[in-house]
């Protein structure tokens, strides 16, 4: 690796991420500020299309020790066309608006897009993406993850990393047997006003009578929204309404995102729902370790989870589409996925990165590489320089536990609604959820009408 790994404690990361996302703001006119791999500064990107560099645009790299940046450095070290990384914003909502603005304007500022997997329908329908007809080894991707990159029978994106909701528990804490027990437990969830609220609310719906609703391309009618979805959200609301009261064990989560829920877990919360990357981040905290032993465990959530994650796509306006496709293949390849998992904590999108295959993919068959081994594998392929590391490394057994939890969760993961109007849906849905939580006047009929309209891109409010 280039230099020594730096440990980012969660509270330190918050301020660092804020600075990075502010520095990487994109200008719609086509100019952008970019982070050049190997440097700590930003410089302006020329808005014309004559550049020789490949530009990768995505959100802030929250992988442990910035492994996405490392992969870009490794690509450059291999004698490939030089690539730069644009970290446009920290939040998914801001990433969407800024990347969409560039693509909608017809700007050629980006070649490879790192997209939330809910964007595929919108970006493909809008003509912002090139079909990935030449992408290889498709059968090695987890099928449910690969499908999130498809629209109308064509492959427009492939998985960079997958996300599934996982349950973290402190030593001595018993895991809840079902979803109802989880809500009663006071677990740290993500119920702040951002995409995390949509995710957590959908998981609550799916695990409380609304399974197979608001997922995929089949959109529920108003009767199902009224009779199945709304009541499930009301039951969830009974756990979250009033702060500082044992009657509402999830009240504190109303202000939590992923970062704040990790801080709550570090401060003593017995349980937490979070994504796979939290596993490695928590391991950097001395209070979460007893020597080499971790003071917490991870497992799949007790029920259905949202299939999250980020995909890689090639911009329709890229001046270098062939080189961009090769970069997508590199970033989504087995060696890169192993590095992201073992060193960065991101769950891979490929069977092979967890020692699996399409024929043998049970959780019991998971076989992982440690971070050092993953670095060496990438180095042998012409990438990382293999410089000495001083970070405490997760051992094979610990990474295997994480890999097994991811595979088990993938077996019961569902995508969010597939629609070109997803941004309208998620903004509308979580606004309605907040009103249900607050008892501020919305009713089942209004909820069903408004949410149903939002799936077709029609704006309304509960």
C-alpha positions as CSV (number, residue, x, y, z in Angstrom):
1,X,0.0,0.0,0.0
2,X,1.1,3.6,-0.4
3,X,2.5,4.7,2.9
4,X,1.2,3.5,6.3
5,X,-2.5,3.0,7.0
6,X,-4.1,5.7,9.1
7,X,-6.7,4.7,11.7
8,X,-9.9,6.8,11.5
9,X,-11.9,6.7,14.7
10,X,-15.6,7.3,14.1
11,X,-15.7,10.7,15.7
12,X,-12.6,11.8,13.8
13,X,-14.1,10.5,10.6
14,X,-17.2,12.7,10.9
15,X,-15.2,16.0,10.7
16,X,-12.9,14.6,8.0
17,X,-15.9,13.5,5.8
18,X,-17.5,16.9,6.2
19,X,-14.4,18.6,5.0
20,X,-14.0,16.2,2.1
21,X,-17.6,16.5,0.9
22,X,-17.4,20.3,1.1
23,X,-14.2,20.4,-0.9
24,X,-15.5,18.2,-3.6
25,X,-18.6,20.1,-4.5
26,X,-19.5,19.8,-8.2
27,X,-20.3,22.8,-10.5
28,X,-23.1,22.0,-12.9
29,X,-21.4,24.0,-15.7
30,X,-19.0,21.0,-16.1
31,X,-16.1,22.1,-13.9
32,X,-15.4,20.1,-10.7
33,X,-13.1,19.8,-7.8
34,X,-11.3,16.5,-7.7
35,X,-9.1,14.6,-5.3
36,X,-6.0,13.4,-7.1
37,X,-4.9,10.0,-5.8
38,X,-1.7,10.3,-3.7
39,X,-2.4,13.9,-2.7
40,X,-4.4,15.6,0.0
41,X,-5.4,18.7,-2.1
42,X,-8.0,19.5,-4.7
43,X,-7.7,21.2,-8.0
44,X,-10.1,22.3,-10.7
45,X,-10.9,19.9,-13.5
46,X,-11.0,21.5,-17.0
47,X,-14.6,21.4,-18.3
48,X,-13.6,20.5,-21.9
49,X,-13.7,17.0,-23.2
50,X,-10.1,16.9,-24.4
51,X,-8.7,15.6,-21.1
52,X,-6.6,12.4,-21.2
53,X,-7.5,11.3,-17.6
54,X,-10.3,9.0,-16.7
55,X,-12.6,10.5,-14.0
56,X,-14.4,8.4,-11.5
57,X,-17.3,10.2,-9.7
58,X,-18.9,8.9,-6.5
59,X,-19.5,9.6,-2.9
60,X,-17.0,10.1,-0.1
61,X,-14.9,7.0,0.5
62,X,-15.9,5.6,3.9
63,X,-14.1,2.3,3.5
64,X,-11.5,1.8,6.3
65,X,-8.3,3.5,5.3
66,X,-9.8,4.7,2.0
67,X,-9.4,1.5,0.0
68,X,-11.3,2.9,-3.0
69,X,-8.7,5.6,-3.4
70,X,-6.0,2.9,-3.1
71,X,-7.6,0.9,-6.0
72,X,-7.4,4.0,-8.2
73,X,-3.7,4.4,-7.2
74,X,-3.2,0.7,-8.0
75,X,-4.8,1.1,-11.4
76,X,-2.6,4.0,-12.2
77,X,0.5,2.1,-11.1
78,X,-0.3,-0.6,-13.5
79,X,0.4,1.5,-16.6
80,X,-3.2,2.1,-17.4
81,X,-4.8,5.4,-18.6
82,X,-4.5,7.7,-15.6
83,X,-7.6,7.9,-13.4
84,X,-8.7,10.5,-10.9
85,X,-11.3,10.2,-8.2
86,X,-14.1,12.8,-7.6
87,X,-15.7,12.5,-4.2
88,X,-18.8,14.6,-4.8
89,X,-20.5,14.4,-1.5
90,X,-21.0,12.3,1.7
91,X,-24.8,11.7,1.6
92,X,-26.5,9.6,-1.0
93,X,-29.0,12.3,-1.7
94,X,-26.3,14.9,-2.4
95,X,-24.4,12.4,-4.6
96,X,-27.5,11.8,-6.6
97,X,-28.3,15.4,-7.3
98,X,-24.7,16.4,-8.2
99,X,-23.9,13.4,-10.5
100,X,-27.4,13.7,-12.1
101,X,-26.8,17.4,-12.8
102,X,-23.6,16.6,-14.7
103,X,-25.2,13.9,-16.7
104,X,-28.4,15.8,-17.4
105,X,-26.4,18.7,-18.7
106,X,-24.6,16.5,-21.2
107,X,-21.3,17.3,-19.5
108,X,-18.3,15.1,-20.3
109,X,-16.8,15.6,-16.9
110,X,-17.2,12.0,-15.7
111,X,-16.3,8.6,-17.2
112,X,-17.1,6.1,-14.5
113,X,-20.0,6.6,-12.1
114,X,-20.2,5.1,-8.6
115,X,-24.0,5.0,-8.2
116,X,-26.3,3.9,-5.4
117,X,-28.0,0.8,-6.8
118,X,-31.4,2.5,-6.8
119,X,-30.3,5.0,-9.5
120,X,-30.1,2.5,-12.4
121,X,-33.6,2.8,-13.7
122,X,-33.5,6.7,-13.6
123,X,-30.1,7.1,-15.2
124,X,-30.7,4.4,-17.8
125,X,-34.1,5.8,-18.7
126,X,-32.6,9.3,-18.9
127,X,-30.0,8.2,-21.4
128,X,-27.1,8.9,-19.0
129,X,-25.4,5.4,-19.2
130,X,-23.8,3.2,-21.8
131,X,-24.9,-0.5,-21.8
132,X,-22.1,-2.7,-20.5
133,X,-22.4,-5.2,-23.3
134,X,-18.7,-6.1,-23.1
135,X,-18.5,-6.8,-19.4
136,X,-17.1,-10.2,-18.5
137,X,-17.7,-12.9,-15.9
138,X,-21.2,-11.9,-15.1
139,X,-22.1,-15.2,-13.6
140,X,-19.6,-14.6,-10.8
141,X,-21.7,-11.7,-9.4
142,X,-24.3,-12.3,-6.8
143,X,-27.5,-12.5,-9.0
144,X,-29.6,-10.2,-6.7
145,X,-26.8,-7.6,-6.8
146,X,-26.3,-7.9,-10.6
147,X,-30.0,-7.4,-11.2
148,X,-29.9,-3.9,-9.6
149,X,-27.8,-2.8,-12.6
150,X,-30.3,-3.9,-15.2
151,X,-33.1,-1.9,-16.9
152,X,-35.4,-3.2,-19.6
153,X,-33.3,-6.3,-20.1
154,X,-29.9,-4.5,-20.5
155,X,-27.0,-4.4,-18.1
156,X,-26.1,-0.8,-17.4
157,X,-24.1,-1.2,-14.2
158,X,-22.3,-3.9,-12.1
159,X,-21.8,-4.2,-8.4
160,X,-18.9,-2.4,-6.8
161,X,-20.0,-3.4,-3.3
162,X,-23.2,-4.8,-1.8
163,X,-24.8,-3.7,1.4
164,X,-27.2,-5.6,3.6
165,X,-28.5,-4.8,7.0
166,X,-26.5,-6.7,9.7
167,X,-27.1,-7.0,13.4
168,X,-24.2,-6.0,15.7
169,X,-24.3,-7.0,19.4
170,X,-22.0,-6.4,22.3
171,X,-20.5,-9.2,24.3
172,X,-23.0,-10.8,26.6
173,X,-26.1,-9.5,24.8
174,X,-28.5,-12.0,23.4
175,X,-29.6,-11.6,19.8
176,X,-33.3,-10.9,19.3
177,X,-35.2,-13.9,17.9
178,X,-37.4,-11.9,15.5
179,X,-38.1,-8.4,14.2
180,X,-40.5,-7.5,17.0
181,X,-37.9,-8.3,19.6
182,X,-35.4,-6.2,17.8
183,X,-37.7,-3.1,17.9
184,X,-38.3,-3.7,21.6
185,X,-34.6,-4.0,22.3
186,X,-33.5,-0.4,22.0
187,X,-31.2,-1.2,19.1
188,X,-29.5,1.7,17.4
189,X,-31.2,2.1,14.0
190,X,-30.9,4.8,11.3
191,X,-34.1,6.9,11.5
192,X,-32.7,10.3,10.7
193,X,-34.1,12.4,7.8
194,X,-32.1,10.8,4.9
195,X,-32.1,7.7,2.8
196,X,-31.4,5.6,5.9
197,X,-34.9,6.3,7.1
198,X,-36.4,4.8,3.9
199,X,-34.2,1.7,4.3
200,X,-35.1,1.1,8.0
201,X,-38.8,1.8,7.4
202,X,-38.9,-0.6,4.5
203,X,-37.3,-3.3,6.6
204,X,-39.9,-2.7,9.2
205,X,-42.7,-3.0,6.7
206,X,-41.3,-6.2,5.1
207,X,-40.9,-7.8,8.5
208,X,-44.3,-6.9,9.8
209,X,-46.9,-8.1,7.3
210,X,-45.7,-6.1,4.2
211,X,-43.3,-8.6,2.7
212,X,-42.8,-8.3,-1.1
213,X,-44.4,-4.8,-1.1
214,X,-42.5,-1.7,-2.1
215,X,-39.7,-3.8,-3.6
216,X,-38.7,-4.4,-7.2
217,X,-40.7,-3.3,-10.3
218,X,-44.1,-4.4,-9.1
219,X,-45.7,-1.5,-7.3
220,X,-48.5,-2.1,-4.8
221,X,-51.9,-0.7,-5.3
222,X,-53.5,1.8,-2.8
223,X,-55.4,-0.9,-1.0
224,X,-52.2,-2.8,-0.1
225,X,-50.4,0.4,0.9
226,X,-53.4,1.3,3.1
227,X,-53.9,-2.1,4.7
228,X,-50.4,-3.6,4.8
229,X,-47.8,-0.8,4.7
230,X,-49.4,1.9,6.8
231,X,-50.2,-0.3,9.8
232,X,-46.7,-1.7,9.9
233,X,-45.3,1.8,10.0
234,X,-47.8,2.7,12.8
235,X,-46.6,-0.2,14.8
236,X,-43.0,0.9,14.3
237,X,-44.0,4.4,15.4
238,X,-45.2,3.1,18.7
239,X,-41.5,2.4,19.5
240,X,-40.0,5.8,18.4
241,X,-42.3,8.7,19.4
242,X,-41.2,10.2,22.6
243,X,-37.6,10.9,23.6
244,X,-36.1,9.9,27.0
245,X,-38.7,7.3,27.8
246,X,-38.4,3.6,28.3
247,X,-41.8,3.2,26.6
248,X,-40.2,4.2,23.3
249,X,-37.0,2.3,23.0
250,X,-36.1,3.6,19.5
251,X,-36.7,7.3,20.2
252,X,-33.0,8.1,20.2
253,X,-32.6,6.6,16.7
254,X,-34.7,9.4,15.3
255,X,-31.5,11.4,15.0
256,X,-29.2,8.6,13.9
257,X,-27.4,8.0,10.7
258,X,-24.8,5.2,10.3
259,X,-22.1,7.2,12.0
260,X,-24.3,8.3,15.0
261,X,-25.6,4.8,15.5
262,X,-22.0,3.6,15.6
263,X,-21.3,6.2,18.3
264,X,-24.3,5.0,20.2
265,X,-23.1,1.4,20.0
266,X,-19.6,2.5,21.2
267,X,-21.2,4.3,24.1
268,X,-23.1,1.2,25.3
269,X,-26.1,0.5,23.1
270,X,-26.5,-3.2,23.3
271,X,-27.5,-3.8,19.7
272,X,-27.1,-2.0,16.3
273,X,-28.4,-2.4,12.8
274,X,-25.8,-1.2,10.3
275,X,-24.0,-2.1,7.1
276,X,-21.0,-4.4,6.7
277,X,-18.4,-1.6,6.7
278,X,-19.2,-0.9,10.4
279,X,-17.5,-4.3,11.3
280,X,-14.0,-3.1,10.4
281,X,-14.6,0.4,11.6
282,X,-15.5,-0.8,15.1
283,X,-12.4,-3.0,15.2
284,X,-10.2,0.2,15.2
285,X,-11.6,1.2,18.5
286,X,-9.6,0.0,21.5
287,X,-12.7,-0.3,23.6
288,X,-14.1,-2.8,21.1
289,X,-11.2,-5.2,21.4
290,X,-9.6,-7.3,24.1
291,X,-6.3,-8.0,22.6
292,X,-7.0,-9.6,19.3
293,X,-10.5,-10.6,20.3
294,X,-13.5,-8.4,19.3
295,X,-15.9,-7.4,22.0
296,X,-18.8,-7.6,19.6
297,X,-20.3,-10.1,17.1
298,X,-22.1,-9.7,13.8
299,X,-25.0,-11.7,12.2
300,X,-27.7,-11.3,9.6
301,X,-30.7,-9.3,10.8
302,X,-33.6,-11.4,12.1
303,X,-35.7,-11.1,8.9
304,X,-35.7,-9.5,5.5
305,X,-33.2,-6.7,4.8
306,X,-32.8,-4.0,2.2
307,X,-30.3,-4.9,-0.6
308,X,-28.2,-1.8,-0.7
309,X,-24.8,-1.1,-2.3
310,X,-23.2,0.8,-5.0
311,X,-22.8,0.0,-8.7
312,X,-20.3,1.0,-11.4
313,X,-21.5,2.4,-14.7
314,X,-20.0,4.2,-17.7
315,X,-21.3,7.6,-18.5
316,X,-23.0,8.0,-21.9
317,X,-21.0,11.2,-22.3
318,X,-17.6,9.7,-21.5
319,X,-14.9,10.7,-24.0
320,X,-13.1,7.4,-23.2
321,X,-15.8,4.7,-23.1
322,X,-13.5,1.8,-23.9
323,X,-10.9,2.7,-21.2
324,X,-13.8,3.4,-18.8
325,X,-15.2,-0.1,-19.3
326,X,-11.7,-1.6,-18.5
327,X,-11.6,0.5,-15.3
328,X,-15.0,-0.8,-14.4
329,X,-13.9,-4.4,-14.9
330,X,-10.8,-3.7,-12.8
331,X,-12.7,-2.1,-9.9
332,X,-15.3,-4.9,-9.9
333,X,-12.8,-7.7,-10.4
334,X,-12.1,-10.4,-7.8
335,X,-8.8,-9.0,-6.5
336,X,-10.2,-5.5,-6.1
337,X,-13.3,-6.9,-4.4
338,X,-11.2,-8.9,-2.0
339,X,-9.2,-5.8,-1.1
340,X,-12.3,-3.8,-0.4
341,X,-13.7,-6.5,1.8
342,X,-10.6,-7.6,3.8
343,X,-9.0,-4.1,4.2
344,X,-11.9,-1.7,3.8
345,X,-14.9,-3.6,5.2
346,X,-17.1,-3.3,2.0
347,X,-19.0,-6.5,1.2
348,X,-18.1,-7.7,-2.3
349,X,-20.4,-8.2,-5.2
350,X,-18.7,-11.4,-6.5
351,X,-18.9,-14.9,-5.3
352,X,-15.2,-15.4,-5.9
353,X,-14.2,-12.6,-3.5
354,X,-15.6,-14.7,-0.7
355,X,-14.2,-18.0,-2.0
356,X,-17.6,-19.0,-3.4
357,X,-18.9,-19.9,-6.8
358,X,-22.4,-19.9,-8.4
359,X,-22.5,-23.7,-7.8
360,X,-21.2,-23.5,-4.2
361,X,-22.4,-20.4,-2.4
362,X,-23.6,-21.4,1.1
363,X,-22.5,-19.3,4.0
364,X,-20.7,-22.4,5.4
365,X,-18.5,-22.4,2.3
366,X,-17.2,-18.8,2.8
367,X,-13.4,-18.7,2.6
368,X,-11.7,-15.3,2.8
369,X,-8.3,-13.7,2.6
370,X,-6.9,-11.4,5.2
371,X,-6.0,-7.9,4.3
372,X,-2.3,-8.7,3.9
373,X,-3.1,-11.6,1.6
374,X,-5.5,-9.5,-0.4
375,X,-2.9,-6.8,-0.8
376,X,-0.3,-9.3,-1.9
377,X,-2.8,-10.8,-4.5
378,X,-3.4,-7.3,-5.9
379,X,0.3,-6.6,-5.9
380,X,1.1,-9.7,-7.9
381,X,-1.3,-8.4,-10.5
382,X,0.7,-5.2,-10.9
383,X,-1.0,-3.0,-8.3
384,X,-0.2,-2.1,-4.8
385,X,3.4,-1.4,-3.7
386,X,2.9,-3.5,-0.6
387,X,4.4,-0.9,1.8
388,X,4.4,-1.8,5.5
389,X,1.1,-1.5,7.5
390,X,0.8,-0.7,11.1
391,X,-3.0,-1.1,11.4
392,X,-4.4,-4.0,13.6
393,X,-5.6,-6.6,11.1
394,X,-8.7,-8.6,11.4
395,X,-7.9,-12.3,11.3
396,X,-9.3,-14.9,9.0
397,X,-11.9,-16.2,11.5
398,X,-13.2,-12.6,12.1
399,X,-13.5,-11.9,8.4
400,X,-15.1,-15.2,7.8
401,X,-17.8,-14.4,10.4
402,X,-18.5,-11.2,8.5
403,X,-18.6,-12.9,5.2
404,X,-21.0,-15.6,6.5
405,X,-23.3,-12.9,7.9
406,X,-23.3,-11.1,4.5
407,X,-24.1,-14.2,2.6
408,X,-26.9,-15.2,5.0
409,X,-28.4,-11.7,4.7
410,X,-28.1,-11.7,0.9
411,X,-30.3,-14.8,0.9
412,X,-33.2,-12.8,2.3
413,X,-32.4,-9.3,0.9
414,X,-34.8,-7.4,-1.3
415,X,-34.2,-4.3,-3.5
416,X,-36.0,-1.0,-2.9
417,X,-38.6,0.0,-5.4
418,X,-37.3,0.0,-9.0
419,X,-38.5,3.1,-10.7
420,X,-37.0,6.0,-12.8
421,X,-38.7,8.2,-10.1
422,X,-37.0,6.7,-7.1
423,X,-35.8,10.1,-5.8
424,X,-39.4,11.3,-5.8
425,X,-40.5,8.1,-4.0
426,X,-37.9,8.1,-1.3
427,X,-38.4,11.8,-0.5
428,X,-42.2,11.4,-0.3
429,X,-42.1,8.1,1.6
430,X,-39.8,9.2,4.4
431,X,-41.7,12.5,4.7
432,X,-44.8,10.4,5.3
433,X,-43.0,8.1,7.7
434,X,-41.9,11.1,9.8
435,X,-45.5,12.3,10.0
436,X,-46.6,8.9,11.2
437,X,-43.8,8.9,13.8
438,X,-44.9,12.4,14.9
439,X,-48.7,11.7,14.9
440,X,-49.0,14.9,12.8
441,X,-52.2,14.2,11.0
442,X,-51.6,11.8,8.1
443,X,-54.0,8.8,7.7
444,X,-53.9,5.5,5.9
445,X,-55.9,6.7,2.9
446,X,-53.7,9.8,2.4
447,X,-50.6,7.8,2.8
448,X,-51.6,5.2,0.2
449,X,-52.6,7.9,-2.3
450,X,-49.4,10.0,-1.9
451,X,-46.9,7.1,-1.8
452,X,-48.6,5.4,-4.8
453,X,-48.4,8.6,-6.8
454,X,-44.7,9.1,-5.9
455,X,-43.7,5.8,-7.6
456,X,-44.9,7.3,-10.9
457,X,-43.0,10.5,-10.2
458,X,-46.0,12.6,-9.2
459,X,-45.2,14.8,-6.2
460,X,-47.5,15.1,-3.2
461,X,-47.2,15.3,0.5
462,X,-48.8,13.4,3.4
